[in-house]
């Protein structure tokens, strides 16, 4: 086993290493003194990699600073997003974008790779929602399956309507 590195006297943020402490759960701990005077035993790795830079006084200062208070006040004044991130309609919007833009998406080969795009207006969820409304248990369907996702070419439809409205059926109408 390699010899433990001696960091006595070294500074890490507001912490200065005083001495090695007893190991805990196979982790190396050191006793550190913070610039504020507090001594504390801390996992050496957390200090070395910058995860911990003080005894906790730094966070306390940040949370009680005028700058932090001002930031919170400004954040409270900013308009909130649509608040619909966990709804079915948002999931549909997100999935539509994924299969048209993300080559790692399982369905990209049937959409983005074939040139199917989402219109600029629908880059915004709010616009998509304003145009399409709630799905109410239906699925997003492109009226022309070779066309793009845009207000004039999309509707909410049942799975039965979707099954009939496939490229294969539209390209070969007698197979429906």
PATIGU-707043 format. One line per field, with one value per atom (N, C-alpha, C): residue number from 1; residue in one letter; atom name; x, y, z. Coordinates in Angstrom, 1 decimal, always signed. Example, Ala and Ser with C-alpha at 12.3 -4.5 7.8 and 13.67 -1.06 7.14 Angstrom:
<atoms>
k [1;1;1;2;2;2];
r [A;A;A;S;S;S];
a [N;CA;C;N;CA;C];
xx [+13.2;+12.3;+13.2;+12.8;+13.7;+12.9];
yy [-5.7;-4.5;-3.3;-2.2;-1.1;+0.0];
zz [+7.8;+7.8;+7.8;+7.1;+7.1;+7.9];
</atoms>
This chain:
<atoms>
k [1;1;1;2;2;2;3;3;3;4;4;4;5;5;5;6;6;6;7;7;7;8;8;8;9;9;9;10;10;10;11;11;11;12;12;12;13;13;13;14;14;14;15;15;15;16;16;16;17;17;17;18;18;18;19;19;19;20;20;20;21;21;21;22;22;22;23;23;23;24;24;24;25;25;25;26;26;26;27;27;27;28;28;28;29;29;29;30;30;30;31;31;31;32;32;32;33;33;33;34;34;34;35;35;35;36;36;36;37;37;37;38;38;38;39;39;39;40;40;40;41;41;41;42;42;42;43;43;43;44;44;44;45;45;45;46;46;46;47;47;47;48;48;48;49;49;49;50;50;50;51;51;51;52;52;52;53;53;53;54;54;54;55;55;55;56;56;56;57;57;57;58;58;58;59;59;59;60;60;60;61;61;61;62;62;62;63;63;63;64;64;64;65;65;65;66;66;66;67;67;67;68;68;68;69;69;69;70;70;70;71;71;71;72;72;72;73;73;73;74;74;74;75;75;75;76;76;76;77;77;77;78;78;78;79;79;79;80;80;80;81;81;81;82;82;82;83;83;83;84;84;84;85;85;85;86;86;86;87;87;87;88;88;88;89;89;89;90;90;90;91;91;91;92;92;92;93;93;93;94;94;94;95;95;95;96;96;96;97;97;97;98;98;98;99;99;99;100;100;100;101;101;101;102;102;102;103;103;103;104;104;104;105;105;105;106;106;106;107;107;107;108;108;108;109;109;109;110;110;110;111;111;111;112;112;112;113;113;113;114;114;114;115;115;115;116;116;116;117;117;117;118;118;118;119;119;119;120;120;120;121;121;121;122;122;122;123;123;123;124;124;124;125;125;125;126;126;126;127;127;127;128;128;128;129;129;129;130;130;130;131;131;131;132;132;132;133;133;133;134;134;134;135;135;135;136;136;136;137;137;137;138;138;138;139;139;139;140;140;140;141;141;141;142;142;142;143;143;143;144;144;144;145;145;145;146;146;146;147;147;147;148;148;148;149;149;149;150;150;150;151;151;151;152;152;152;153;153;153;154;154;154;155;155;155;156;156;156;157;157;157;158;158;158;159;159;159;160;160;160;161;161;161;162;162;162;163;163;163;164;164;164;165;165;165;166;166;166;167;167;167;168;168;168;169;169;169;170;170;170;171;171;171;172;172;172;173;173;173;174;174;174;175;175;175;176;176;176];
r [X;X;X;X;X;X;X;X;X;X;X;X;X;X;X;X;X;X;X;X;X;X;X;X;X;X;X;X;X;X;X;X;X;X;X;X;X;X;X;X;X;X;X;X;X;X;X;X;X;X;X;X;X;X;X;X;X;X;X;X;X;X;X;X;X;X;X;X;X;X;X;X;X;X;X;X;X;X;X;X;X;X;X;X;X;X;X;X;X;X;X;X;X;X;X;X;X;X;X;X;X;X;X;X;X;X;X;X;X;X;X;X;X;X;X;X;X;X;X;X;X;X;X;X;X;X;X;X;X;X;X;X;X;X;X;X;X;X;X;X;X;X;X;X;X;X;X;X;X;X;X;X;X;X;X;X;X;X;X;X;X;X;X;X;X;X;X;X;X;X;X;X;X;X;X;X;X;X;X;X;X;X;X;X;X;X;X;X;X;X;X;X;X;X;X;X;X;X;X;X;X;X;X;X;X;X;X;X;X;X;X;X;X;X;X;X;X;X;X;X;X;X;X;X;X;X;X;X;X;X;X;X;X;X;X;X;X;X;X;X;X;X;X;X;X;X;X;X;X;X;X;X;X;X;X;X;X;X;X;X;X;X;X;X;X;X;X;X;X;X;X;X;X;X;X;X;X;X;X;X;X;X;X;X;X;X;X;X;X;X;X;X;X;X;X;X;X;X;X;X;X;X;X;X;X;X;X;X;X;X;X;X;X;X;X;X;X;X;X;X;X;X;X;X;X;X;X;X;X;X;X;X;X;X;X;X;X;X;X;X;X;X;X;X;X;X;X;X;X;X;X;X;X;X;X;X;X;X;X;X;X;X;X;X;X;X;X;X;X;X;X;X;X;X;X;X;X;X;X;X;X;X;X;X;X;X;X;X;X;X;X;X;X;X;X;X;X;X;X;X;X;X;X;X;X;X;X;X;X;X;X;X;X;X;X;X;X;X;X;X;X;X;X;X;X;X;X;X;X;X;X;X;X;X;X;X;X;X;X;X;X;X;X;X;X;X;X;X;X;X;X;X;X;X;X;X;X;X;X;X;X;X;X;X;X;X;X;X;X;X;X;X;X;X;X;X;X;X;X;X;X;X;X;X;X;X;X;X;X;X;X;X;X;X;X;X;X;X;X;X;X;X;X;X;X;X;X;X;X;X;X;X;X;X;X;X;X;X;X;X;X;X;X;X;X;X;X;X];
a [N;CA;C;N;CA;C;N;CA;C;N;CA;C;N;CA;C;N;CA;C;N;CA;C;N;CA;C;N;CA;C;N;CA;C;N;CA;C;N;CA;C;N;CA;C;N;CA;C;N;CA;C;N;CA;C;N;CA;C;N;CA;C;N;CA;C;N;CA;C;N;CA;C;N;CA;C;N;CA;C;N;CA;C;N;CA;C;N;CA;C;N;CA;C;N;CA;C;N;CA;C;N;CA;C;N;CA;C;N;CA;C;N;CA;C;N;CA;C;N;CA;C;N;CA;C;N;CA;C;N;CA;C;N;CA;C;N;CA;C;N;CA;C;N;CA;C;N;CA;C;N;CA;C;N;CA;C;N;CA;C;N;CA;C;N;CA;C;N;CA;C;N;CA;C;N;CA;C;N;CA;C;N;CA;C;N;CA;C;N;CA;C;N;CA;C;N;CA;C;N;CA;C;N;CA;C;N;CA;C;N;CA;C;N;CA;C;N;CA;C;N;CA;C;N;CA;C;N;CA;C;N;CA;C;N;CA;C;N;CA;C;N;CA;C;N;CA;C;N;CA;C;N;CA;C;N;CA;C;N;CA;C;N;CA;C;N;CA;C;N;CA;C;N;CA;C;N;CA;C;N;CA;C;N;CA;C;N;CA;C;N;CA;C;N;CA;C;N;CA;C;N;CA;C;N;CA;C;N;CA;C;N;CA;C;N;CA;C;N;CA;C;N;CA;C;N;CA;C;N;CA;C;N;CA;C;N;CA;C;N;CA;C;N;CA;C;N;CA;C;N;CA;C;N;CA;C;N;CA;C;N;CA;C;N;CA;C;N;CA;C;N;CA;C;N;CA;C;N;CA;C;N;CA;C;N;CA;C;N;CA;C;N;CA;C;N;CA;C;N;CA;C;N;CA;C;N;CA;C;N;CA;C;N;CA;C;N;CA;C;N;CA;C;N;CA;C;N;CA;C;N;CA;C;N;CA;C;N;CA;C;N;CA;C;N;CA;C;N;CA;C;N;CA;C;N;CA;C;N;CA;C;N;CA;C;N;CA;C;N;CA;C;N;CA;C;N;CA;C;N;CA;C;N;CA;C;N;CA;C;N;CA;C;N;CA;C;N;CA;C;N;CA;C;N;CA;C;N;CA;C;N;CA;C;N;CA;C;N;CA;C;N;CA;C;N;CA;C;N;CA;C;N;CA;C;N;CA;C;N;CA;C;N;CA;C;N;CA;C;N;CA;C;N;CA;C;N;CA;C;N;CA;C;N;CA;C;N;CA;C;N;CA;C;N;CA;C;N;CA;C;N;CA;C;N;CA;C;N;CA;C;N;CA;C;N;CA;C;N;CA;C;N;CA;C;N;CA;C;N;CA;C;N;CA;C];
xx [+0.9;+0.0;+0.9;+0.6;+1.5;+1.4;+2.4;+2.5;+1.5;+0.8;-0.2;+0.6;+0.0;+0.6;+0.4;+1.5;+1.4;+1.1;-0.1;-0.6;-0.5;+0.1;+0.2;+0.6;-0.2;+0.1;-0.4;-0.9;-1.4;-2.8;-3.0;-4.3;-5.2;-6.5;-7.5;-8.7;-8.8;-9.9;-9.6;-10.5;-10.4;-9.8;-9.5;-9.1;-7.6;-6.9;-5.5;-5.4;-4.7;-4.5;-3.6;-4.1;-3.4;-2.7;-3.5;-2.9;-3.9;-3.3;-4.1;-4.9;-6.2;-7.1;-7.3;-8.0;-8.2;-9.1;-8.7;-9.6;-11.0;-11.9;-13.3;-13.8;-14.3;-14.8;-13.8;-12.5;-11.4;-11.2;-11.7;-11.4;-10.4;-9.6;-8.6;-9.2;-9.2;-9.7;-8.5;-8.6;-7.7;-8.4;-7.7;-8.2;-7.8;-8.7;-8.5;-8.9;-8.2;-8.6;-9.1;-10.3;-10.9;-10.4;-10.4;-10.0;-10.8;-12.0;-12.9;-12.5;-11.6;-11.1;-11.7;-12.7;-13.3;-12.4;-12.2;-11.5;-12.5;-12.2;-13.1;-12.4;-12.8;-12.3;-13.1;-12.4;-13.1;-12.4;-13.2;-12.6;-11.7;-10.4;-9.4;-9.7;-10.3;-10.6;-11.5;-12.5;-13.5;-12.8;-11.8;-11.1;-10.2;-9.5;-8.5;-9.2;-10.3;-11.0;-12.0;-12.0;-12.7;-14.2;-14.6;-16.0;-16.3;-15.3;-15.5;-14.4;-14.7;-13.7;-13.7;-14.6;-14.6;-15.3;-15.4;-16.1;-17.6;-18.1;-19.5;-19.8;-18.8;-19.0;-19.2;-18.5;-18.6;-20.0;-20.7;-22.1;-23.0;-22.7;-23.5;-23.4;-22.1;-21.9;-22.7;-22.6;-23.3;-24.8;-25.3;-26.8;-27.3;-26.4;-26.9;-26.3;-25.7;-25.2;-26.3;-26.0;-26.9;-27.1;-25.9;-26.0;-26.9;-26.9;-27.7;-29.2;-29.4;-30.8;-31.3;-30.5;-30.9;-31.3;-30.4;-30.6;-32.0;-32.3;-33.6;-34.8;-34.6;-35.7;-35.9;-34.9;-35.0;-35.6;-35.2;-35.8;-37.3;-37.7;-39.1;-39.9;-39.3;-40.0;-40.1;-39.2;-39.2;-40.4;-40.9;-42.1;-41.7;-42.6;-42.3;-42.5;-42.0;-42.2;-43.7;-44.0;-45.4;-45.9;-45.1;-45.5;-46.1;-45.9;-46.5;-45.5;-44.3;-43.2;-43.5;-44.4;-44.7;-46.1;-46.6;-47.9;-47.8;-48.8;-48.8;-48.5;-49.1;-48.9;-47.4;-46.8;-45.4;-44.5;-44.9;-44.1;-44.2;-45.4;-45.6;-44.7;-44.7;-43.9;-42.4;-42.0;-40.6;-40.2;-41.0;-40.8;-40.8;-41.6;-41.7;-40.3;-39.8;-38.5;-37.4;-37.4;-36.4;-36.2;-37.4;-37.3;-37.0;-37.1;-36.8;-35.3;-34.8;-33.5;-32.4;-32.7;-31.6;-31.3;-30.2;-29.8;-29.7;-29.6;-29.5;-30.9;-31.9;-33.3;-33.6;-34.2;-34.6;-35.4;-36.3;-37.2;-36.7;-35.5;-34.9;-34.9;-34.6;-34.5;-35.8;-37.0;-38.3;-38.7;-38.0;-38.4;-37.3;-36.4;-35.3;-34.5;-34.2;-33.3;-34.0;-35.4;-36.1;-36.5;-36.0;-36.2;-37.4;-38.1;-39.2;-38.7;-39.2;-38.8;-39.9;-39.6;-40.6;-40.5;-41.6;-41.6;-41.0;-40.5;-39.9;-40.8;-42.1;-43.1;-43.2;-43.0;-43.1;-41.8;-40.8;-39.6;-40.0;-41.1;-41.6;-42.8;-42.7;-43.8;-45.1;-45.0;-46.2;-46.9;-46.2;-46.8;-47.5;-46.8;-47.3;-48.6;-48.6;-49.8;-51.0;-50.6;-51.6;-52.3;-51.5;-52.0;-52.8;-52.3;-52.8;-53.7;-53.5;-54.4;-54.0;-55.0;-54.8;-55.0;-54.2;-54.5;-55.7;-56.1;-57.3;-57.3;-56.1;-56.0;-55.7;-55.6;-55.3;-53.8;-53.3;-51.9;-51.7;-50.5;-50.2;-50.0;-50.7;-50.7;-50.4;-49.5;-49.3;-50.3;-51.1;-52.1;-51.5;-50.4;-49.6;-48.4;-48.3;-47.2;-45.8;-45.7;-44.4;-44.1;-45.1;-44.9;-44.3;-44.0;-43.4;-44.4;-43.9;-44.7;-45.0;-46.2;-46.6;-48.1;-48.6;-50.0;-51.0;-50.6;-51.5;-51.5;-50.5;-50.3;-50.5;-50.9;-51.0;-52.4;-52.8;-54.0;-53.9;-54.8;-54.9;-55.7;-55.2;-56.0;-55.9;-56.8;-56.8;-55.7;-55.4;-54.4;-55.0;-56.3;-56.8;-56.6;-56.8;-56.6;-55.1;-54.2;-52.8;-52.4;-52.9;-52.6;-52.9;-54.0;-54.3;-53.5;-53.1;-52.4;-50.9;-50.4;-49.0;-48.4;-47.1;-46.5;-46.8;-46.8;-47.0;-48.4;-49.4;-50.8;-51.0;-50.4;-50.6;-49.9;-48.7;-48.0;-48.7;-49.3;-50.0;-51.4;-52.3;-53.7;-54.5;-54.1;-54.9;-54.6;-53.5;-53.1;-53.9;-54.6;-55.3;-56.6];
yy [-1.2;+0.0;+1.2;+2.2;+3.4;+4.2;+4.9;+5.8;+6.9;+7.3;+8.4;+9.7;+10.5;+11.8;+12.8;+13.4;+14.4;+15.8;+16.3;+17.6;+18.6;+18.3;+19.2;+20.6;+21.6;+23.0;+23.4;+22.5;+23.0;+23.6;+24.6;+25.3;+24.8;+24.6;+24.2;+25.2;+26.2;+27.2;+27.9;+27.8;+28.4;+27.4;+26.2;+25.2;+25.0;+24.8;+24.4;+23.1;+22.1;+20.8;+20.9;+20.3;+20.3;+19.0;+17.9;+16.6;+15.5;+14.3;+13.2;+12.7;+12.3;+11.8;+10.3;+9.6;+8.2;+8.0;+6.9;+6.6;+6.2;+6.4;+6.0;+5.3;+4.1;+3.4;+3.4;+3.2;+3.1;+4.4;+5.5;+6.8;+7.6;+8.4;+9.2;+10.5;+10.7;+12.0;+12.8;+14.1;+15.0;+16.0;+16.5;+17.6;+18.9;+19.7;+21.0;+22.1;+23.3;+24.5;+25.5;+26.0;+26.9;+28.3;+29.2;+30.6;+31.3;+30.8;+31.4;+30.8;+29.9;+29.3;+28.0;+27.5;+26.2;+25.1;+24.0;+22.8;+21.7;+21.0;+19.9;+18.8;+17.6;+16.4;+16.2;+16.2;+16.1;+15.1;+14.4;+13.5;+14.2;+13.8;+14.5;+14.6;+13.6;+13.6;+14.8;+15.0;+16.1;+17.4;+17.6;+18.9;+19.0;+18.0;+18.1;+18.4;+17.8;+18.1;+19.2;+20.0;+21.3;+21.1;+19.9;+19.7;+20.5;+20.5;+21.2;+22.2;+23.5;+24.6;+25.3;+25.0;+25.6;+24.7;+25.2;+24.4;+24.4;+25.3;+25.5;+27.0;+27.8;+29.2;+29.9;+29.4;+30.0;+29.9;+28.8;+28.7;+29.6;+29.6;+30.5;+32.0;+32.4;+33.8;+34.1;+33.1;+33.3;+33.4;+32.5;+32.5;+33.7;+34.4;+35.5;+36.8;+36.7;+38.0;+38.8;+40.1;+41.0;+40.6;+40.1;+39.7;+38.5;+37.6;+36.4;+36.8;+37.7;+38.2;+38.9;+39.7;+40.4;+39.4;+38.4;+37.4;+36.7;+36.3;+35.7;+36.6;+37.9;+38.8;+38.9;+39.0;+39.1;+37.8;+36.7;+35.4;+35.3;+35.8;+35.8;+36.7;+37.7;+38.6;+38.1;+37.2;+36.7;+35.8;+35.9;+35.0;+33.6;+32.8;+31.3;+30.7;+29.5;+28.8;+28.3;+27.6;+27.2;+26.3;+25.7;+24.8;+23.5;+23.1;+21.8;+20.8;+20.8;+19.9;+18.4;+18.1;+16.7;+16.3;+17.0;+16.6;+15.8;+15.1;+14.3;+15.1;+16.3;+17.1;+17.6;+17.9;+18.2;+17.1;+15.9;+14.7;+14.4;+14.7;+14.5;+15.5;+16.8;+17.8;+17.5;+17.0;+16.6;+15.4;+14.4;+13.3;+13.6;+14.5;+15.0;+15.6;+16.4;+17.0;+16.0;+15.1;+14.1;+13.2;+12.7;+11.8;+12.6;+13.9;+14.6;+15.2;+15.4;+16.0;+15.2;+14.1;+13.4;+12.1;+12.0;+10.7;+9.5;+9.8;+8.7;+8.2;+8.9;+8.4;+7.2;+6.2;+5.0;+5.2;+6.2;+6.4;+7.5;+8.0;+9.0;+8.6;+7.3;+6.8;+6.9;+7.0;+7.1;+8.5;+9.5;+10.9;+11.8;+12.2;+13.1;+12.6;+11.3;+10.8;+10.8;+10.8;+10.9;+12.4;+13.3;+14.7;+15.3;+14.6;+15.2;+16.2;+17.4;+18.5;+19.0;+19.7;+20.5;+21.9;+22.5;+23.9;+24.8;+26.0;+26.9;+27.4;+27.6;+28.0;+27.0;+25.7;+24.7;+24.5;+25.3;+25.2;+25.6;+26.4;+26.8;+25.9;+25.3;+24.5;+25.3;+26.5;+27.4;+27.5;+27.7;+27.8;+26.5;+25.4;+24.1;+23.9;+24.2;+24.0;+24.9;+26.2;+27.1;+26.6;+26.0;+25.4;+24.1;+23.3;+21.9;+21.6;+22.3;+22.1;+20.7;+20.2;+19.0;+17.8;+16.7;+15.5;+14.7;+14.8;+14.1;+12.6;+11.9;+10.5;+10.2;+11.1;+10.9;+11.0;+10.7;+10.8;+11.8;+12.4;+13.4;+12.7;+13.1;+12.5;+13.6;+13.2;+14.1;+13.7;+14.6;+14.3;+13.8;+14.4;+13.9;+13.2;+11.9;+11.3;+11.6;+12.1;+12.5;+14.0;+14.7;+16.1;+16.4;+17.6;+18.0;+18.2;+18.4;+18.7;+20.2;+20.6;+22.0;+22.1;+23.2;+23.3;+22.8;+23.1;+22.7;+21.2;+20.5;+19.1;+18.2;+18.7;+17.9;+17.9;+16.8;+16.7;+15.7;+15.7;+14.6;+13.5;+12.3;+11.2;+9.9;+9.0;+7.7;+6.8;+5.8;+4.8;+4.1;+3.9;+3.3;+4.3;+5.6;+6.5;+6.5;+6.5;+6.5;+5.2;+4.1;+2.8;+2.9;+3.5;+3.7;+4.7;+5.8;+6.9;+6.7;+5.7;+5.4;+5.7;+5.9;+6.1;+5.0;+3.8;+2.6;+2.6;+3.0;+3.1;+4.3;+5.4;+6.6;+6.4;+5.8;+5.5;+4.5;+3.5;+2.4;+2.3;+3.2;+3.3;+2.0;+1.1;-0.1;-1.1;-0.9;-1.9;-1.6;-0.5;-0.2;-1.0];
zz [+0.0;+0.0;+0.0;-0.9;-0.9;+0.4;+0.7;+1.9;+1.7;+2.8;+2.7;+2.5;+1.7;+1.4;+2.6;+3.0;+4.1;+3.6;+4.0;+3.6;+4.7;+5.8;+6.9;+6.5;+6.9;+6.6;+5.2;+4.4;+3.1;+3.2;+2.4;+2.4;+1.2;+1.5;+0.6;+0.8;+0.0;+0.2;+1.6;+2.5;+3.8;+4.8;+4.4;+5.3;+5.2;+6.4;+6.5;+7.2;+6.6;+7.2;+8.5;+9.6;+10.8;+11.0;+11.0;+11.2;+10.7;+10.4;+9.9;+11.1;+10.8;+11.8;+11.6;+12.4;+12.3;+11.0;+10.3;+9.1;+9.5;+8.6;+8.8;+7.5;+7.6;+6.5;+5.3;+5.6;+4.6;+3.9;+4.5;+3.9;+4.8;+4.1;+4.9;+5.3;+6.6;+7.2;+7.8;+7.7;+8.3;+9.1;+10.1;+10.9;+10.3;+10.0;+9.3;+10.2;+10.1;+10.8;+9.7;+9.9;+9.0;+9.4;+8.4;+8.7;+9.8;+10.0;+11.0;+12.4;+12.5;+13.8;+14.1;+13.4;+13.7;+13.2;+14.0;+13.6;+13.4;+12.3;+11.9;+11.2;+11.4;+10.7;+9.5;+8.3;+7.0;+6.1;+5.3;+4.3;+3.4;+3.4;+2.7;+1.2;+0.6;-0.9;-1.2;-0.3;-0.5;-0.5;+0.3;+0.4;-0.8;-1.1;-2.2;-3.5;-3.8;-5.1;-5.0;-3.9;-3.9;-3.5;-3.2;-2.8;-1.5;-0.6;+0.7;+0.8;+1.0;+1.0;+2.4;+3.3;+4.6;+5.6;+6.8;+7.8;+7.7;+6.8;+6.6;+6.7;+7.1;+7.3;+5.9;+4.9;+3.6;+3.0;+3.2;+2.7;+3.6;+4.9;+5.7;+5.3;+5.0;+4.5;+3.2;+2.3;+1.0;+1.2;+2.0;+2.2;+2.9;+3.7;+4.5;+3.9;+2.7;+2.1;+1.4;+1.3;+0.6;-0.8;-1.5;-2.9;-3.1;-2.1;-2.2;-2.0;-1.1;-0.8;-2.1;-2.7;-3.9;-5.0;-5.2;-6.2;-6.0;-4.7;-4.4;-4.7;-4.4;-4.7;-6.2;-7.0;-8.4;-9.0;-8.5;-8.9;-8.7;-7.5;-7.2;-8.1;-8.7;-9.6;-11.0;-11.4;-12.7;-13.0;-14.2;-14.5;-14.5;-13.9;-13.9;-15.3;-15.5;-16.7;-16.7;-17.7;-17.9;-16.7;-16.0;-14.9;-15.3;-16.5;-17.0;-17.4;-16.8;-17.1;-16.9;-16.0;-15.7;-16.2;-17.2;-17.8;-19.0;-19.4;-20.6;-21.9;-22.0;-23.2;-23.3;-22.2;-22.2;-22.6;-22.2;-22.6;-24.1;-24.6;-26.1;-26.8;-26.4;-27.0;-27.0;-25.8;-25.6;-26.5;-26.6;-27.4;-28.9;-29.3;-30.7;-31.0;-30.2;-30.4;-30.4;-29.5;-29.4;-30.6;-31.1;-32.3;-33.6;-33.6;-34.8;-34.8;-33.6;-33.4;-32.9;-32.1;-31.4;-32.1;-32.8;-33.5;-32.6;-31.3;-30.3;-29.9;-30.3;-29.9;-30.8;-30.1;-30.8;-32.1;-32.1;-33.2;-34.2;-34.0;-34.9;-36.3;-36.6;-37.9;-38.7;-38.0;-38.7;-38.8;-38.1;-38.1;-38.6;-37.7;-38.1;-39.2;-39.3;-40.4;-41.7;-41.7;-42.9;-43.3;-42.5;-42.8;-42.1;-41.2;-40.5;-39.5;-39.5;-38.6;-37.8;-36.7;-35.9;-36.3;-36.6;-37.0;-35.9;-36.3;-35.4;-34.3;-34.6;-33.6;-32.5;-32.7;-31.7;-31.0;-31.2;-30.3;-28.9;-28.8;-27.5;-27.1;-25.9;-25.5;-25.4;-24.9;-24.8;-26.1;-27.2;-28.5;-29.0;-28.7;-29.0;-28.3;-27.0;-26.2;-26.6;-27.0;-27.5;-28.7;-29.6;-30.9;-30.8;-29.9;-29.8;-28.6;-27.5;-26.4;-25.7;-24.9;-24.2;-25.1;-24.9;-25.7;-25.3;-24.0;-23.6;-23.9;-23.7;-24.0;-25.4;-26.3;-27.7;-27.9;-29.1;-29.5;-30.6;-30.6;-31.6;-33.0;-34.0;-35.3;-36.3;-37.3;-38.4;-39.5;-40.0;-41.0;-42.3;-42.7;-43.8;-43.1;-43.1;-42.4;-42.9;-44.1;-44.7;-44.3;-43.8;-43.5;-42.1;-41.8;-40.6;-39.5;-38.3;-37.1;-37.1;-37.5;-37.6;-37.4;-37.0;-36.6;-37.8;-39.0;-40.1;-40.4;-39.9;-40.2;-39.0;-37.9;-36.7;-36.1;-35.4;-34.7;-33.6;-32.7;-31.7;-32.3;-32.2;-32.8;-32.0;-32.2;-31.5;-32.1;-31.4;-31.9;-33.2;-33.3;-34.6;-35.8;-35.6;-36.7;-37.0;-36.0;-36.3;-37.1;-36.7;-37.4;-38.9;-39.2;-40.7;-41.3;-40.6;-41.2;-41.1;-41.7;-41.7;-43.1;-43.2;-44.5;-45.5;-45.0;-45.8;-46.4;-45.6;-46.0;-47.0;-46.6;-47.5;-48.8;-48.8;-50.1;-50.9;-50.3;-51.0;-50.4;-50.9;-50.4;-50.4;-51.4;-51.5;-50.4;-49.6;-48.6;-47.3;-47.2;-46.0;-45.8];
</atoms>
